[in-house]
Amino acid sequence: MNYNQYQTLPVKYIVKKINEFRIEDIPEKDITTEGVAGIKKVTAYIVCEEDCIFSGETIIKHFFPNCVVECYKHNGDCIYKGEKIASIIGESKTILSNERIMLNLIQRLCGIATTTSQYVQLAKNKVKILDTRKTTPGLRLFEKHAVTCGGGYNHRLDLSSGYLIKDNHLVANQSIEDIIINIKSSQNNKKLEVEVDTIEQIKSILPYEVDGFLLDNMSPQTTKEAVAIIKKHNRETFIESSGGITISSISKYINTGVDAISIGALTHQAKNINIKLEFVSE
């Protein structure tokens, strides 16, 4: 199941999103900064206030037009409390008006990269750690990028990227077999994965040669049994585990034979990292 990996982001996308963030935060003008700040060239540092994995190397500079931005850290670097991430030299008004939206985003992305790295370290290169679509609306590409900075992998980006048949797709009283046949008849070459939660479901679907199985909320022992059955039928079939797998339970799944573990917590439970911007006194 090879989906696009967002290790880099298009500059046009970054700039477009930052402009949207500015409109949200400055609908007319920054009245405080306009009232108190003169046009003065200053130096400011972005400083990390807790240990984290960094994500934002190619993003920060786009928040500060006409400023000189130097990023000291690379995506995926481990940053320790008190370390400087970047410096910004430019007009005080520009820096003051853009610091909050920059910090809000970078804190979020570093939190996701850090959470992802924790899972990746526990996986010990035995399985891939995948993200999900449980992302913040409007920030999906940024958040999936942060997952790659933490050493994880991107699952499908959106509902157009590939098929993933889940229990809720059966509400129309169609059988899973009918749905698979219908999808395969479209011949659009998109990957087809099916969510299953029992061995019986797997056995009934195997003859239809789907590209992958998502083993939902299976115990480690049942997961091993499922993997053996699927791989015996076709060793190339992709298998992922998902559903409630946490930092404390992931070790039970890394030796089950699955190819990957998808974890919504990478994005929907990540804690923002505390990062600040400091002006240098002259």
C-alpha positions as CSV (number, residue, x, y, z in Angstrom):
1,M,0.0,0.0,0.0
2,N,2.3,2.7,-1.2
3,Y,0.6,6.1,-0.7
4,N,2.3,9.5,-1.3
5,Q,4.7,10.5,1.5
6,Y,4.7,14.1,2.5
7,Q,8.3,14.5,3.5
8,T,8.2,18.0,1.9
9,L,5.4,20.4,1.2
10,P,4.8,22.6,-1.8
11,V,5.8,26.2,-1.2
12,K,2.5,27.4,-2.8
13,Y,0.6,25.4,-0.3
14,I,2.6,26.7,2.6
15,V,2.2,30.3,1.5
16,K,-1.6,29.9,0.7
17,K,-2.2,28.5,4.2
18,I,-0.2,31.1,6.0
19,N,-2.2,33.8,4.2
20,E,-5.4,32.2,5.4
21,F,-4.0,32.1,9.0
22,R,-3.1,35.8,8.7
23,I,-6.6,36.7,7.6
24,E,-8.1,34.9,10.5
25,D,-5.7,36.6,13.0
26,I,-5.5,40.0,11.4
27,P,-8.9,40.6,9.7
28,E,-8.2,44.4,9.4
29,K,-4.8,45.2,11.0
30,D,-2.8,44.5,14.2
31,I,-4.0,47.5,16.1
32,T,-1.8,46.9,19.1
33,T,1.4,46.6,17.1
34,E,0.4,49.6,14.9
35,G,-0.2,51.6,18.1
36,V,3.0,50.8,20.0
37,A,5.7,49.5,17.7
38,G,7.9,51.8,15.6
39,I,9.6,50.6,12.4
40,K,12.7,49.1,14.0
41,K,15.1,46.4,12.9
42,V,15.3,43.7,15.5
43,T,16.6,40.2,16.1
44,A,14.4,37.5,17.6
45,Y,14.9,33.8,18.4
46,I,12.5,30.9,18.4
47,V,13.3,28.9,21.5
48,C,12.2,25.5,22.5
49,E,11.0,25.2,26.1
50,E,10.9,21.4,26.3
51,D,12.5,18.4,24.6
52,C,10.9,17.5,21.2
53,I,11.4,16.3,17.7
54,F,11.4,19.2,15.2
55,S,9.0,19.8,12.3
56,G,8.9,23.1,10.5
57,E,12.3,23.7,8.9
58,T,10.9,24.8,5.5
59,I,7.8,26.5,6.9
60,I,9.0,29.1,9.4
61,K,10.6,31.5,6.9
62,H,7.4,32.0,5.0
63,F,5.7,33.6,8.1
64,F,8.1,36.6,8.0
65,P,8.3,38.3,4.6
66,N,11.2,40.7,4.1
67,C,13.0,39.3,7.1
68,V,16.2,37.2,7.3
69,V,15.3,33.8,8.8
70,E,18.0,31.3,9.7
71,C,16.8,27.9,10.9
72,Y,19.3,26.1,13.0
73,K,17.5,22.8,13.2
74,H,16.5,20.2,10.5
75,N,13.2,18.3,10.3
76,G,13.5,15.2,12.5
77,D,16.2,16.7,14.8
78,C,15.9,16.2,18.5
79,I,15.8,19.6,20.2
80,Y,16.4,20.0,23.9
81,K,14.9,22.4,26.3
82,G,16.4,25.9,26.0
83,E,17.9,25.4,22.5
84,K,17.3,27.9,19.7
85,I,15.4,26.7,16.7
86,A,15.8,29.8,14.5
87,S,16.6,33.5,14.3
88,I,14.7,36.2,12.6
89,I,16.1,39.6,11.7
90,G,13.7,42.2,10.4
91,E,11.2,44.9,11.2
92,S,9.6,44.5,14.6
93,K,6.1,45.1,13.2
94,T,6.4,42.1,10.9
95,I,7.7,39.8,13.5
96,L,5.2,40.9,16.2
97,S,2.2,40.5,13.8
98,N,3.2,37.0,12.7
99,E,4.8,35.4,15.7
100,R,1.6,33.8,17.2
101,I,0.3,32.1,14.0
102,M,3.8,30.8,13.5
103,L,4.2,29.5,17.0
104,N,0.7,27.9,17.0
105,L,1.5,25.9,13.9
106,I,5.1,24.9,14.8
107,Q,4.1,23.9,18.3
108,R,1.4,21.6,16.9
109,L,3.7,20.1,14.3
110,C,6.5,19.4,16.8
111,G,4.0,17.8,19.1
112,I,2.9,15.4,16.3
113,A,6.5,14.7,15.3
114,T,7.4,14.0,18.9
115,T,4.5,11.6,19.5
116,T,5.2,9.8,16.2
117,S,8.8,9.4,17.2
118,Q,7.8,7.7,20.5
119,Y,5.8,5.1,18.6
120,V,8.5,4.6,16.0
121,Q,11.2,4.0,18.6
122,L,9.0,1.3,20.2
123,A,8.4,-0.3,16.8
124,K,12.1,-0.9,16.4
125,N,12.0,-0.9,12.6
126,K,9.9,-4.1,12.7
127,V,6.7,-2.5,11.5
128,K,5.8,0.9,9.9
129,I,3.9,3.4,12.0
130,L,1.1,4.9,9.9
131,D,-1.0,8.0,10.4
132,T,-4.7,8.2,9.7
133,R,-7.3,10.8,8.5
134,K,-7.9,11.8,12.1
135,T,-6.4,15.2,11.4
136,T,-7.3,18.8,12.2
137,P,-9.5,20.2,9.3
138,G,-7.4,22.5,7.2
139,L,-4.1,21.3,8.5
140,R,-4.0,17.8,7.1
141,L,-0.9,18.2,4.9
142,F,1.0,20.0,7.6
143,E,0.2,17.2,10.1
144,K,1.0,14.4,7.7
145,H,4.3,16.1,7.0
146,A,5.0,16.2,10.8
147,V,4.4,12.5,11.0
148,T,7.2,11.9,8.5
149,C,9.5,14.2,10.4
150,G,8.9,11.9,13.4
151,G,9.9,8.8,11.4
152,G,6.3,7.7,10.6
153,Y,4.6,7.0,7.3
154,N,1.6,8.5,5.6
155,H,-1.5,6.4,5.0
156,R,-4.0,7.6,2.3
157,L,-4.3,11.4,2.3
158,D,-8.1,11.5,1.6
159,L,-11.1,9.6,0.5
160,S,-10.1,9.9,-3.2
161,S,-6.6,8.3,-2.7
162,G,-7.7,4.7,-2.2
163,Y,-10.5,2.4,-1.1
164,L,-10.9,1.4,2.5
165,I,-14.1,-0.5,3.1
166,K,-15.3,-0.3,6.8
167,D,-18.2,-1.6,8.7
168,N,-20.2,1.6,8.2
169,H,-20.0,1.1,4.4
170,L,-22.3,-2.0,4.9
171,V,-25.3,0.1,6.1
172,A,-26.9,-0.2,2.7
173,N,-27.3,-3.9,3.4
174,Q,-24.8,-4.8,0.6
175,S,-22.6,-7.8,1.3
176,I,-18.9,-7.1,1.5
177,E,-18.4,-9.4,-1.5
178,D,-20.8,-7.3,-3.6
179,I,-19.0,-4.1,-2.7
180,I,-15.6,-5.6,-3.6
181,I,-16.9,-6.8,-7.0
182,N,-18.4,-3.4,-7.7
183,I,-15.2,-1.6,-6.9
184,K,-13.0,-3.9,-8.9
185,S,-15.3,-3.5,-11.9
186,S,-14.5,0.2,-11.9
187,Q,-11.0,-0.6,-13.0
188,N,-9.5,2.7,-11.8
189,N,-6.4,1.0,-10.3
190,K,-6.8,2.5,-6.8
191,K,-5.6,0.3,-3.9
192,L,-8.4,-1.6,-2.2
193,E,-8.1,-2.4,1.5
194,V,-10.8,-4.0,3.7
195,E,-11.3,-3.5,7.5
196,V,-12.0,-6.8,9.2
197,D,-12.5,-7.8,12.8
198,T,-12.9,-11.6,12.6
199,I,-11.1,-14.5,11.0
200,E,-14.3,-15.6,9.3
201,Q,-14.4,-12.2,7.5
202,I,-10.9,-12.7,6.3
203,K,-11.5,-16.2,4.9
204,S,-14.6,-15.0,3.0
205,I,-12.7,-12.0,1.4
206,L,-9.4,-13.8,0.5
207,P,-10.8,-15.2,-2.9
208,Y,-11.4,-11.6,-4.1
209,E,-7.7,-10.7,-4.0
210,V,-7.8,-7.3,-2.2
211,D,-4.6,-5.3,-1.8
212,G,-4.7,-5.1,2.0
213,F,-6.5,-5.9,5.2
214,L,-6.9,-3.7,8.2
215,L,-7.2,-5.8,11.3
216,D,-9.5,-3.8,13.6
217,N,-9.3,-4.2,17.4
218,M,-7.9,-7.7,17.2
219,S,-6.0,-9.2,20.1
220,P,-2.3,-9.9,19.5
221,Q,-2.9,-13.7,19.3
222,T,-5.8,-13.3,16.8
223,T,-3.7,-10.9,14.8
224,K,-1.0,-13.6,14.5
225,E,-3.6,-16.1,13.3
226,A,-5.0,-13.6,10.8
227,V,-1.5,-12.8,9.4
228,A,-0.7,-16.5,8.9
229,I,-3.9,-17.1,7.0
230,I,-3.5,-14.0,4.8
231,K,0.1,-14.6,4.0
232,K,-0.4,-18.2,3.2
233,H,-2.9,-17.1,0.6
234,N,-0.8,-14.3,-0.8
235,R,2.5,-13.1,0.8
236,E,2.2,-9.7,-1.0
237,T,-1.0,-8.7,0.7
238,F,-0.6,-5.7,2.9
239,I,-1.7,-6.1,6.5
240,E,-2.1,-3.4,9.2
241,S,-3.3,-3.4,12.7
242,S,-5.4,-0.6,14.1
243,G,-7.8,0.3,16.9
244,G,-6.9,1.3,20.4
245,I,-3.2,0.4,20.1
246,T,-1.3,2.7,22.5
247,I,2.2,3.4,23.7
248,S,1.7,0.8,26.4
249,S,0.3,-1.9,24.2
250,I,2.2,-1.5,20.9
251,S,5.0,-3.9,22.0
252,K,2.4,-6.7,21.9
253,Y,1.8,-6.2,18.1
254,I,5.3,-5.5,16.6
255,N,6.1,-9.3,16.4
256,T,2.7,-10.4,15.1
257,G,3.8,-10.3,11.4
258,V,1.8,-7.2,10.4
259,D,3.4,-4.8,8.0
260,A,2.2,-1.7,9.7
261,I,0.2,-0.2,12.6
262,S,-2.0,2.7,12.0
263,I,-2.4,5.1,15.0
264,G,-4.9,7.9,15.1
265,A,-3.3,9.2,18.3
266,L,-0.3,10.5,16.3
267,T,-2.4,13.4,15.3
268,H,-5.5,13.5,17.4
269,Q,-3.8,13.1,20.8
270,A,-0.5,14.8,20.2
271,K,0.3,17.5,22.8
272,N,1.6,20.8,21.5
273,I,5.2,21.5,22.4
274,N,6.0,24.7,24.3
275,I,7.9,27.0,22.0
276,K,8.4,30.8,22.4
277,L,9.8,33.7,20.5
278,E,12.2,36.1,22.3
279,F,13.4,39.5,21.2
280,V,17.1,40.3,21.7
281,S,17.7,43.3,23.9
282,E,20.2,45.8,22.4
